[in-house]
Amino acid sequence: MRVLLRRRFGHGVFPGTEEERTSRRHQARLGVIAEHQGHTNVIVRSGENPFPGFGDRTRGWSMALQLGDPDLPRQARFTPKELYDHISMSLESLRGSPFLTPGWRLRDLALSRQAVVTAAELLDHHALDIRSRAVLPDPAGAPVGVLAAEELDSLVNASPEWIRYYLHAGVESWRQDLVVSAFLHIGADHRTLYLEWHGLTLGPVTPEYRALADTASQVSTVLARTSYRLLTLPVQLLRHAWQLTRRPADGISPTASDLAYGARRSLRELAAGPVGYTDRVDAERHLKLLESTTLTAVERFLTERGISTNELRSRADALGNATLLH
């Protein structure tokens, strides 16, 4: 009898109040977020912002380089993956350079592989493309935060239009309050090399939200942490976010898929304040180091394969000190 009573009426048997059930759901959701924190590799975007959660694009360029005589026999001299791997190794070497930046911030340089997905295309490809189902297993649910390594591998050399592969490098400074990110996309065949590079800056949190930002451990997982901030940020910031979704800044009306799956900006971005002089100088420094290391790695890679780098050098010189090139 005692065992029966304990099973029927013991602690934890009753479902509890609605508030308790809601709290347990929130705790379960935060547990999932914590499990994926630091490991997300999927960015589902909506609107014109290709990298929601990473701040404003403050530097960027693209270039198409001829690799040699177009009349040479048709053969692939290298694959994008080979070049990605070479650039990754060069960027990793920055971690051992204590004197390049104040505070040896490059020691914690983060490198990751990212799949950037267009939200509006998810449902359109769901029935026909297995990659869409990998990102969105259930149309009634949310997109995944992590793609398996083999799924990412399938995108490296041949990304479709709606889901594109990028190499991401990120540097945090000022107690993780200032974050710069670089995204690189590569295309190549036997004649031409295409490089696309974006530099972004996520400014410090405004003073009224700084206490919340100090609880975060790594800004490189800002997309995962956004769900937690949604539960805790002040009401006026949530109202700002709601107004932003109702009045798109880019003037483009969101589709049903955009509203269901994509993000235009994260709450961390909405909480960011203006970038001051020191922050701006440090952000520019980190981005230029990432950019220069990337270009040098490309030049070395081509030279090792006997491919002329004259055009690359000319384009790199043209970049100069420009802050934003289209």
C-alpha positions as CSV (number, residue, x, y, z in Angstrom):
1,M,0.0,0.0,0.0
2,R,2.8,2.4,0.9
3,V,4.4,1.8,-2.5
4,L,1.1,2.3,-4.3
5,L,0.5,5.6,-2.5
6,R,4.0,6.8,-3.3
7,R,3.5,6.0,-7.0
8,R,0.1,7.6,-7.1
9,F,0.6,10.7,-5.0
10,G,4.3,11.1,-4.5
11,H,6.4,14.2,-5.4
12,G,6.5,14.9,-9.1
13,V,3.5,12.9,-10.0
14,F,1.0,15.7,-10.5
15,P,1.5,17.9,-13.6
16,G,1.5,21.1,-11.6
17,T,0.1,24.5,-12.4
18,E,0.1,26.1,-15.9
19,E,2.9,28.4,-14.7
20,E,5.0,25.4,-13.6
21,R,4.4,23.6,-16.9
22,T,5.3,26.7,-18.8
23,S,8.5,27.1,-16.7
24,R,9.5,23.5,-17.4
25,R,9.0,24.1,-21.2
26,H,11.2,27.2,-21.0
27,Q,13.8,25.2,-19.0
28,A,13.8,22.5,-21.6
29,R,14.1,25.0,-24.4
30,L,17.1,26.7,-22.7
31,G,18.6,23.3,-22.2
32,V,18.5,22.7,-26.0
33,I,20.0,26.1,-26.6
34,A,22.8,25.5,-24.0
35,E,23.5,22.1,-25.6
36,H,24.0,23.8,-29.1
37,Q,25.7,26.9,-27.7
38,G,29.0,27.3,-29.5
39,H,28.2,24.7,-32.1
40,T,25.6,26.3,-34.4
41,N,26.5,26.3,-38.1
42,V,23.2,27.3,-39.7
43,I,22.0,30.9,-40.3
44,V,18.5,31.2,-41.6
45,R,18.1,34.7,-43.0
46,S,15.1,36.8,-44.0
47,G,15.1,40.0,-46.1
48,E,18.3,41.6,-47.3
49,N,20.5,41.0,-44.3
50,P,22.6,37.9,-45.1
51,F,24.1,37.4,-41.7
52,P,21.6,38.3,-39.0
53,G,23.1,38.3,-35.5
54,F,26.6,39.4,-36.6
55,G,26.1,43.2,-36.8
56,D,26.5,45.7,-39.6
57,R,28.6,45.1,-42.8
58,T,31.4,47.6,-42.5
59,R,33.8,46.2,-45.0
60,G,33.5,43.9,-48.0
61,W,34.5,43.1,-51.5
62,S,34.3,40.4,-54.3
63,M,36.6,39.6,-57.2
64,A,36.7,37.3,-60.1
65,L,40.3,36.3,-61.1
66,Q,41.4,34.7,-64.3
67,L,43.6,31.7,-63.5
68,G,45.5,31.6,-66.8
69,D,45.2,30.9,-70.5
70,P,41.5,30.1,-71.2
71,D,42.6,27.9,-74.2
72,L,44.4,25.4,-71.9
73,P,42.8,21.9,-71.7
74,R,39.8,21.8,-69.5
75,Q,40.8,20.4,-66.1
76,A,40.3,21.5,-62.5
77,R,43.5,22.8,-60.9
78,F,42.0,22.7,-57.4
79,T,38.7,22.6,-55.6
80,P,37.2,25.3,-53.4
81,K,37.6,22.9,-50.4
82,E,41.3,22.8,-50.9
83,L,41.5,26.6,-50.8
84,Y,39.2,26.9,-47.8
85,D,41.4,24.4,-45.9
86,H,44.5,26.4,-46.8
87,I,43.0,29.7,-45.7
88,S,41.7,28.2,-42.5
89,M,45.3,27.0,-41.6
90,S,46.6,30.5,-42.2
91,L,43.9,32.1,-40.1
92,E,44.5,29.6,-37.3
93,S,48.2,30.8,-37.2
94,L,47.0,34.2,-36.0
95,R,46.2,32.7,-32.6
96,G,49.9,32.5,-32.0
97,S,50.6,36.2,-32.6
98,P,50.4,38.0,-29.2
99,F,51.7,41.3,-30.4
100,L,49.3,42.0,-33.3
101,T,46.4,43.2,-31.2
102,P,46.0,44.7,-27.7
103,G,45.1,42.0,-25.2
104,W,46.1,39.2,-27.5
105,R,42.6,38.9,-28.7
106,L,43.5,36.8,-31.7
107,R,44.4,34.0,-29.3
108,D,40.6,33.3,-29.1
109,L,40.0,33.6,-32.8
110,A,37.0,31.5,-33.7
111,L,36.7,29.6,-37.0
112,S,33.6,27.8,-38.1
113,R,31.9,26.5,-41.2
114,Q,28.5,28.1,-41.8
115,A,25.5,27.4,-44.1
116,V,23.5,30.5,-44.9
117,V,19.9,29.7,-45.8
118,T,17.3,31.8,-47.5
119,A,14.1,31.3,-45.4
120,A,11.7,32.0,-48.3
121,E,13.2,29.1,-50.2
122,L,13.0,26.5,-47.5
123,L,9.5,25.3,-48.3
124,D,9.9,25.6,-52.0
125,H,12.7,23.0,-52.0
126,H,11.4,20.9,-49.1
127,A,9.8,18.2,-51.3
128,L,12.6,18.0,-53.9
129,D,15.9,18.7,-52.1
130,I,17.1,16.5,-49.2
131,R,19.2,19.5,-48.0
132,S,16.1,21.5,-47.3
133,R,14.7,18.6,-45.3
134,A,18.0,18.5,-43.4
135,V,17.6,22.1,-42.4
136,L,13.9,21.9,-41.8
137,P,12.9,18.3,-40.8
138,D,9.4,19.4,-40.0
139,P,7.7,22.3,-41.7
140,A,5.6,22.8,-38.6
141,G,8.7,23.2,-36.5
142,A,11.8,25.3,-36.4
143,P,14.9,24.9,-38.6
144,V,17.8,23.1,-37.0
145,G,20.8,24.9,-35.5
146,V,23.4,22.4,-36.5
147,L,23.9,20.5,-39.8
148,A,25.9,17.3,-39.9
149,A,29.4,17.5,-41.2
150,E,28.5,15.5,-44.3
151,E,25.8,17.9,-45.1
152,L,28.2,20.8,-44.9
153,D,30.7,18.9,-47.0
154,S,28.2,18.6,-49.8
155,L,28.0,22.4,-50.0
156,V,31.7,23.3,-50.0
157,N,32.3,22.8,-53.7
158,A,28.8,23.3,-55.1
159,S,26.4,25.4,-53.1
160,P,22.9,25.9,-54.5
161,E,21.5,29.4,-54.7
162,W,19.3,29.1,-51.6
163,I,21.9,27.6,-49.2
164,R,25.5,28.8,-49.4
165,Y,28.6,27.7,-47.7
166,Y,30.8,30.3,-45.9
167,L,34.0,30.1,-43.9
168,H,33.5,32.3,-40.8
169,A,36.2,33.9,-38.6
170,G,35.3,35.9,-35.5
171,V,37.2,37.9,-32.9
172,E,35.8,39.2,-29.6
173,S,37.2,42.0,-27.6
174,W,36.3,44.4,-24.7
175,R,34.8,41.6,-22.6
176,Q,33.1,40.0,-25.5
177,D,31.2,43.4,-26.0
178,L,32.7,44.1,-29.4
179,V,32.6,41.4,-32.1
180,V,34.0,41.4,-35.6
181,S,33.2,38.6,-38.1
182,A,34.5,37.8,-41.6
183,F,32.6,35.5,-44.0
184,L,34.3,34.1,-47.1
185,H,32.7,32.3,-50.0
186,I,34.7,30.7,-52.8
187,G,33.9,29.6,-56.3
188,A,36.4,28.1,-58.8
189,D,36.8,26.2,-62.0
190,H,39.7,25.6,-64.4
191,R,39.7,29.2,-65.6
192,T,38.4,31.5,-62.9
193,L,38.5,32.0,-59.1
194,Y,35.7,33.9,-57.4
195,L,36.2,35.3,-53.9
196,E,33.5,37.0,-51.9
197,W,34.4,38.5,-48.5
198,H,32.3,40.3,-45.9
199,G,33.4,42.0,-42.7
200,L,30.9,42.8,-40.0
201,T,31.0,44.6,-36.7
202,L,28.6,44.0,-33.8
203,G,28.9,47.0,-31.4
204,P,28.8,47.2,-27.7
205,V,25.5,46.8,-25.8
206,T,23.9,50.0,-24.7
207,P,24.4,50.7,-20.9
208,E,20.8,49.8,-20.0
209,Y,21.2,46.3,-21.4
210,R,24.9,45.8,-20.5
211,A,24.0,43.7,-17.4
212,L,22.2,41.2,-19.6
213,A,25.1,41.1,-22.1
214,D,27.6,40.4,-19.3
215,T,25.8,37.1,-18.5
216,A,26.6,35.7,-22.0
217,S,29.7,33.6,-22.4
218,Q,30.6,33.8,-26.1
219,V,29.2,36.2,-28.6
220,S,30.1,33.9,-31.4
221,T,26.9,32.0,-30.5
222,V,24.7,35.1,-30.5
223,L,22.0,33.4,-32.6
224,A,21.5,30.6,-30.1
225,R,21.5,33.1,-27.1
226,T,18.8,35.2,-28.8
227,S,16.1,32.9,-27.6
228,Y,17.2,33.3,-24.0
229,R,17.2,37.1,-24.4
230,L,13.7,36.9,-25.8
231,L,12.6,35.8,-22.3
232,T,14.5,38.4,-20.4
233,L,15.0,41.6,-22.3
234,P,12.9,44.7,-21.2
235,V,9.4,45.2,-22.7
236,Q,10.4,48.3,-24.6
237,L,13.1,46.3,-26.6
238,L,10.6,43.6,-27.5
239,R,8.2,46.3,-28.7
240,H,11.0,47.7,-30.8
241,A,11.6,44.2,-32.3
242,W,7.8,43.8,-33.0
243,Q,7.7,47.2,-34.8
244,L,10.7,46.2,-36.8
245,T,9.0,43.1,-38.1
246,R,5.9,45.1,-39.0
247,R,7.8,47.8,-40.8
248,P,10.7,46.1,-42.7
249,A,13.7,48.4,-43.0
250,D,14.5,47.2,-46.5
251,G,11.0,47.9,-47.7
252,I,10.4,44.3,-48.8
253,S,7.3,42.6,-47.4
254,P,8.2,39.3,-45.7
255,T,6.8,36.1,-47.1
256,A,5.1,33.4,-45.0
257,S,8.3,31.4,-44.9
258,D,10.3,34.5,-43.9
259,L,8.0,35.1,-40.9
260,A,8.0,31.4,-39.9
261,Y,11.7,30.5,-40.2
262,G,13.9,33.5,-40.9
263,A,15.5,36.4,-39.0
264,R,16.1,39.9,-40.1
265,R,18.1,41.0,-37.0
266,S,18.7,39.5,-33.6
267,L,17.7,41.1,-30.3
268,R,21.5,41.4,-29.5
269,E,21.8,43.7,-32.6
270,L,18.8,45.8,-31.5
271,A,20.4,46.2,-28.1
272,A,23.7,47.4,-29.6
273,G,24.6,51.1,-29.2
274,P,26.9,53.3,-31.3
275,V,30.4,52.3,-31.9
276,G,32.9,54.7,-30.3
277,Y,36.4,55.7,-31.5
278,T,38.3,52.9,-29.7
279,D,35.8,50.3,-30.7
280,R,35.9,51.4,-34.3
281,V,39.7,51.4,-34.5
282,D,39.9,47.9,-32.9
283,A,37.2,46.5,-35.2
284,E,39.0,47.9,-38.2
285,R,42.2,46.5,-37.0
286,H,40.8,43.0,-36.5
287,L,39.0,43.0,-39.8
288,K,42.1,44.2,-41.8
289,L,44.2,41.4,-40.2
290,L,41.6,38.8,-41.2
291,E,41.4,40.3,-44.7
292,S,45.1,40.5,-45.2
293,T,45.7,37.0,-43.9
294,T,43.1,35.7,-46.2
295,L,44.5,37.4,-49.3
296,T,48.0,36.4,-48.5
297,A,46.9,32.8,-48.1
298,V,45.2,32.8,-51.5
299,E,48.3,34.3,-53.1
300,R,50.5,31.6,-51.5
301,F,48.0,28.8,-52.5
302,L,48.0,29.9,-56.2
303,T,51.8,30.4,-56.3
304,E,52.3,26.8,-55.0
305,R,50.3,25.6,-58.0
306,G,52.2,27.7,-60.6
307,I,49.3,30.1,-61.2
308,S,50.0,33.7,-61.8
309,T,49.0,36.1,-58.9
310,N,49.6,39.3,-60.8
311,E,45.8,40.0,-61.1
312,L,45.3,39.2,-57.4
313,R,48.0,41.5,-56.3
314,S,46.6,44.3,-58.5
315,R,43.1,43.8,-57.0
316,A,44.5,43.6,-53.4
317,D,46.3,46.9,-54.0
318,A,43.1,48.5,-55.3
319,L,41.4,47.5,-52.0
320,G,43.8,49.7,-50.2
321,N,42.3,51.5,-47.2
322,A,38.7,51.4,-48.5
323,T,36.1,50.7,-45.8
324,L,33.4,49.4,-48.1
325,L,33.6,48.2,-51.7
326,H,30.7,46.8,-53.7
